[in-house]
Structure formats: structure tokens, C-alpha cells
Amino acid sequence: MRRNSPLLAFAALLCCCSLTAIAQDKGYWRAASTNADAITGDLTISESRLSINMTAFPLAQIRPLKPTESGAMFDADPGEGGSGYLYRLSVPAGRRFLHHNTLCGSDDTQWMATYVHGRGLRVAFFSGTDMPVMTPDALGNSTDVCGTFSYSR
């Protein structure tokens, strides 16, 4: 039984490290950009909810972002070691936040992409029913990108 103890300890450590890497964007984030200060304020991301200005919205994690997608959306260097996710959510167009601002103007907000590097979080919101395509060309021609926001811990 004692021979398996180091192996069991290693497996437990590996599992804990994997969970930390998966949940990087989860938790409380303070507004760090002018956009975030003016529109959302601080936000909280959990497994099933996004909370903006003390109002919670249902959230579903769809998939991890590819490094090329993070680079195109957030101007992130693929070699810097950050990670991001694409989420599906539903924020009605009529929902007002700070200073009576909306996330996507007169359109419902239906997608959110995140990118975490160090103690910083970048968030992009999208309208439209189709999953956003995050390539430089697609983003340059898209009318579904609502805005990008920066947060910190």
C-alpha cells in the first residue's frame, strides 16, 4: 500500500492543477477599462451564471478558445500562455447597466468570449444567433461584436 502513496499523491496534485487551469476565468473580477467602468462595472463568472451589476444571467461554457482565436479577438500573443473560453448566454437588449448603457445596443447579447492572462481578464460580448467566428477577417467584417472589456483581480 505504501508504494502507491507517492503515485496517489501525484495523481491528486495533477487533478487539482487541472481544475485550477480549467476555472481560470471563474470568480470575481474588478472593472479595469473605461468600457467596463462605464457599462458593466465589476462582474462575476461562475459555472452557470454571469453576474453584472448584481444581476445574474444564465451561462453555458461551450468550448475553449484556440490560441489563434484569442490572438484575433484580444490581440493576445499565442505564446504568452493565457487561455480563453466561448460561452453562450442570454442578456436581453432592454437590460440596462451602469449609466443606462446596454451591452449590445438594441440586440440581445448571446455570446461571450473570455481570455485570462495572469491577473487580467478580457471579455468580448457578441449578438447574433450564430457562433462567432474569431478570425481577423471575420471580426473585421462582423456586425455582431458588441464590445471588449478588461478586468483584473
C-alpha positions as CSV (number, residue, x, y, z in Angstrom):
1,M,0.0,0.0,0.0
2,R,2.9,2.4,0.8
3,R,4.4,2.0,-2.7
4,N,1.2,3.5,-4.2
5,S,1.2,6.6,-1.9
6,P,3.6,8.7,-4.0
7,L,1.7,7.8,-7.1
8,L,-1.7,8.7,-5.5
9,A,-0.3,12.0,-4.2
10,F,1.0,12.8,-7.7
11,A,-2.4,12.0,-9.2
12,A,-4.2,14.2,-6.7
13,L,-1.8,17.1,-7.4
14,L,-2.3,16.7,-11.1
15,C,-6.1,16.7,-10.7
16,C,-6.0,19.9,-8.6
17,C,-3.8,21.7,-11.0
18,S,-6.0,20.7,-13.9
19,L,-9.1,22.1,-12.2
20,T,-7.3,25.3,-11.5
21,A,-6.4,25.7,-15.1
22,I,-9.9,25.0,-16.3
23,A,-11.5,27.5,-13.9
24,Q,-9.2,30.4,-14.6
25,D,-11.9,32.9,-15.6
26,K,-14.2,31.9,-12.8
27,G,-14.6,34.3,-9.9
28,Y,-14.9,38.0,-9.1
29,W,-13.3,40.5,-11.4
30,R,-12.9,44.3,-11.0
31,A,-13.5,46.6,-13.9
32,A,-10.2,47.8,-15.3
33,S,-11.0,49.5,-18.6
34,T,-13.0,52.6,-19.4
35,N,-15.7,50.5,-21.1
36,A,-16.0,48.2,-18.1
37,D,-16.2,51.2,-15.7
38,A,-18.9,52.9,-17.8
39,I,-21.1,49.9,-18.8
40,T,-20.7,46.7,-16.7
41,G,-18.8,47.6,-13.5
42,D,-17.4,44.5,-11.8
43,L,-18.5,41.1,-12.8
44,T,-18.5,37.5,-11.5
45,I,-18.3,34.4,-13.6
46,S,-19.4,31.1,-12.1
47,E,-20.1,27.7,-13.7
48,S,-23.6,28.6,-14.7
49,R,-24.0,32.3,-14.2
50,L,-22.6,35.7,-15.3
51,S,-23.3,38.4,-12.7
52,I,-23.1,42.0,-13.9
53,N,-24.1,44.9,-11.6
54,M,-25.7,42.4,-9.2
55,T,-27.9,40.8,-11.9
56,A,-27.3,37.2,-12.8
57,F,-27.7,35.7,-16.3
58,P,-27.6,32.0,-17.3
59,L,-24.3,31.0,-18.8
60,A,-23.1,27.8,-20.5
61,Q,-19.4,27.2,-21.4
62,I,-19.3,26.0,-25.0
63,R,-15.6,25.4,-25.7
64,P,-12.0,26.6,-25.1
65,L,-10.7,29.2,-27.5
66,K,-7.9,28.3,-29.8
67,P,-4.8,30.4,-29.4
68,T,-5.4,31.9,-32.9
69,E,-8.9,32.9,-31.8
70,S,-7.6,34.6,-28.7
71,G,-5.0,36.3,-30.8
72,A,-7.5,37.6,-33.3
73,M,-10.1,38.7,-30.7
74,F,-7.9,40.1,-27.9
75,D,-4.6,40.8,-29.7
76,A,-3.0,38.1,-27.5
77,D,0.3,36.5,-28.3
78,P,-0.3,32.8,-28.7
79,G,3.0,32.1,-26.9
80,E,2.2,34.0,-23.7
81,G,0.3,31.2,-22.0
82,G,-3.2,32.7,-21.5
83,S,-6.4,30.8,-22.0
84,G,-9.9,31.6,-23.0
85,Y,-13.4,30.2,-23.4
86,L,-16.5,30.8,-25.5
87,Y,-19.8,31.0,-23.6
88,R,-23.5,31.1,-24.6
89,L,-25.6,33.4,-22.6
90,S,-28.8,35.5,-22.9
91,V,-28.8,39.2,-21.9
92,P,-31.9,40.9,-23.2
93,A,-31.4,44.1,-25.3
94,G,-33.5,46.1,-22.9
95,R,-31.4,45.3,-19.9
96,R,-29.6,48.5,-18.8
97,F,-26.5,48.5,-16.7
98,L,-24.4,51.4,-15.4
99,H,-25.2,54.9,-16.7
100,H,-28.2,53.3,-18.5
101,N,-25.9,51.5,-21.0
102,T,-26.6,48.2,-22.7
103,L,-24.1,45.5,-23.8
104,C,-25.1,45.3,-27.5
105,G,-27.3,48.3,-28.2
106,S,-30.7,47.2,-29.5
107,D,-29.6,43.5,-29.9
108,D,-29.7,40.7,-27.4
109,T,-26.3,39.6,-26.1
110,Q,-25.9,35.9,-26.9
111,W,-22.2,35.1,-26.8
112,M,-19.3,35.9,-24.6
113,A,-15.6,35.1,-25.1
114,T,-13.0,35.4,-22.3
115,Y,-9.3,35.5,-22.2
116,V,-7.2,35.2,-19.0
117,H,-3.6,36.0,-18.7
118,G,-2.0,36.5,-15.3
119,R,-4.3,38.6,-13.1
120,G,-6.2,40.1,-16.1
121,L,-9.4,39.1,-17.9
122,R,-10.5,40.3,-21.3
123,V,-14.2,39.8,-22.2
124,A,-15.9,40.3,-25.6
125,F,-19.7,40.2,-26.0
126,F,-21.5,39.3,-29.2
127,S,-25.0,39.5,-30.6
128,G,-26.4,37.1,-33.2
129,T,-27.6,33.6,-33.1
130,D,-24.6,32.1,-34.9
131,M,-21.5,31.2,-33.0
132,P,-18.9,34.0,-33.5
133,V,-16.1,33.3,-35.9
134,M,-12.9,34.7,-34.4
135,T,-10.5,35.2,-37.3
136,P,-9.1,38.6,-38.2
137,D,-11.1,38.8,-41.4
138,A,-14.4,37.7,-39.8
139,L,-14.0,40.0,-36.9
140,G,-13.1,42.9,-39.1
141,N,-16.4,42.5,-41.1
142,S,-18.6,41.4,-38.2
143,T,-21.6,43.5,-37.0
144,D,-22.1,41.1,-34.1
145,V,-19.1,42.2,-31.9
146,C,-20.6,44.4,-29.2
147,G,-17.5,45.4,-27.3
148,T,-14.5,44.3,-25.4
149,F,-13.9,44.9,-21.7
150,S,-10.9,44.5,-19.3
151,Y,-11.0,43.3,-15.7
152,S,-8.4,42.5,-13.0
153,R,-8.1,40.6,-9.7
